[in-house]
Amino acid sequence: MPCDTIVGRNQTLEQRAREIDRALSRLEEQIKAGSVKIILDKKTGALTFAGWKRDADRGDVTDACAYRVLSNRNSPILRMAVARAETQQGVKVNAKAVAMGVHSHDGGKTWGRD
């Protein structure tokens, strides 16, 4: 997975894996607390984690990477949040759109692949 192989200077893959795990644990806590919500693109079904701030705690993990890793781990917190978002927003998550790189940098107001 791309986010696993993007390592910092003098950082090992094992260190990167721990950094990702810490960032995803914090993300799950924030989703559970309600400070981060899933927003879906009505056209493509891509998703973003609105409220997940781009800071050092995030560990340079993208929304797409977080979604893929947590999905592969079968995270119950992610599953519940996705189900809630799909029901409330009337659109299903499209893993292909996520894989193609459709994303939002502004909490779901605009979407693109850049």
C-alpha positions, 0 to 999 in steps of 0.5 A: 500500500502506498502510504506504507512505503512513504517513509521519512528520512532515516525512518524504517518501514517498521517505524512507518507502520507504527506511525500509521497505526497510531494515526489510525487509532487516533482517527478511530477515536475521533470518529467515535467521539463525533469530531470526525465525520465521513462525507461522501461525494454524491457523484462518485461515492468517494469519501473524506474524513471531515474534521481530520486535521492535516497535522503531525498527529495525522502522520501524513496518512491520506483519507484514501489510505486510512479508508483502505487500511481500516476497511481491510482491518474490518474496523467496526468503528469505520463500518458504523460510520460508513453505514451512518454516512451512507444512510444520511447522505443517500450514497454508497461508498465507491471503493473504486473512486477512492482507489482512483484518487478522488478526494476532497481537501475541504471537508467535502465541499469540492472533489477532485483527483489532484 
